[in-house]
Amino acid sequence: MSFLINNITRQIVRNHRQLLIQCSQFATDGKIIEEMTKKNKVVVFMKGNPEAPKCGFSNAVVQIFRMHGVDFEAHDVLADEELRQGIKDFSSWPTIPQVFINGEFVGGCDILLQMHKDGQLIDTLWKNAGIKSALAEDETEGSKDDEKSK
């Protein structure tokens, strides 16, 4: 009887390990993550969701895109540890949030914030994804005002 229980236990443990490996491979499979990054023009892997970010950096990314009037797809990495590690492996970037525009990795919060500050985000959204930033009109109006004052 003890022999039978030990064999069954070993089989259960073996099956459990195989299942864990399969689940991990599914979540971290580069092709699956690549498909996720290309599903929409702007994709953010973040902690929490846009309505309830769970870290200041994720919140900053949400606020930047709101200022630009950009809709984006968000994936909560806190809900899936394999996705959290998988996206880091996929992009070779160690931190969350991670921003993808038209399937291309842009960077994290610090890079997006810098792009926002120097106006590069407006150009990147337009050139890479055909998205006109809500802030682009403000800049155009500002340059018209500058011309009028000359």
N, C-alpha and C positions, 0 to 999 in steps of 0.2 A: 504494500500500500504506500509506504513512504517513497519507494522508488517511483511509483506512478505520479505521486504529487510533485516530486522533484522534477520529473520530466515535463509535466504540465506547466509548472512554474517557469522552467527554462524556456519553454515554447512561448508562453505569454510574454516574458521579458524580451525575447528575441523579436516577436511580432511588434511589440511596443516600440522597440528601438528602430525597427525598419519603418514604422509609421512616422515616428518623429523625424527621421532622416528624409522621408518623402515630403512631409509637410514643410520642412525647412528648405528643401530644394525647390519646392513650388514657390514659396514666398520670396526666396532670394534669387530665383532664376532671372538672369539678366534680360532675357527676352520678355518675360512678363512685366518687369519693371520698365523696360523700354517702351512697351505698348502703353503702359500707364502714363508715361511722360509725353506720349504723342497723342493721347486721347483728346485733349483740348489744347488750345493755343497757349494757355498759361496754366501750369500745374505747380502746386506747392505741396511739398511734404513737410508737415508741421506737427507741433505738439498741440493737440486739441483740434478745434475746427474754427472757421472764421467767426462764428457767432460766440464762441467761448474759447479763445486761445489759452493754452495752459503754460505759456512762458512769454516773457517780455519780447524776446526776439521774434517769435511767431506772431505776436500781436503787432509788432512794428511792420512786418511784411504785409500783414492784412491791411493796416492803416495806409501804407504807401500805395497799395493797389486800389484802395477805396478813394484816395485823393486823385488818382489817375483815372478813376471810373472804369477800372478793368475787372471784368468777371474772370474768375479762375476756379479751377477744380482743386479741391484740397483733399489730402489724405492724412489721417491722424495716425502718426507712427506710434503713439502710445497705446493704441488699440491692438497693435500687432508687432511684437518684438522682432519677428523675423523680417518684417518689412522695414522696421527701423534700422536693423543692421544691413539688410539687403540694399537699401538705397545708398547707404554710406559706401558700401563696397562698389556699387554700380558707378557712382560718380567720383569715387576716390576723394571724397570730401568728408571730413570727420564729424561735422556738426549738423544740427537741425535748427532751423528750417533750411530746406533746399528748394530753389526756384528753377523751373524749366520753362523756357519760352520757345515755342514751336519745336519741342523735342530736344532742345539744346540746353545743357546745364549752364546756368548763369552764375550761380553762387548762392551764398547764404545771406543773412540779414545785413551784415556789414557791407558786402558788395552791392546789394540792392539799394541800401541807404546812400552809398556814395554815388551810384548811378542816378538816383533820384536828385541828389543835391546838385550834381553838375549837369543835369539835363540829358545825360546819356540814356536814361531809361525811356524817355520820350522817343528818341531815335531808334532804340533797340526794339521797342514795341511795334513801331511803324515798319521798320525795314525787315524785321525777322518774322513778324506775325500779322502785319497789316492792321494793327490795332492803333487807332488814333487816341492818344491820351487826352483826357479832359483838360489837362494842364497845357496841352499844346496850343489850344485856342487862346489861353491867357498870354502865352509868349508871343503869339502872332499879333494880338491886340496891342501888347506892349511895344512891339517893334513899329507898329503903325503910328502909335502915339509919339514915339521917338522921331519918326520921319516928319510928322506934322510940326513938331517943335523946332525943326531945323530951318 
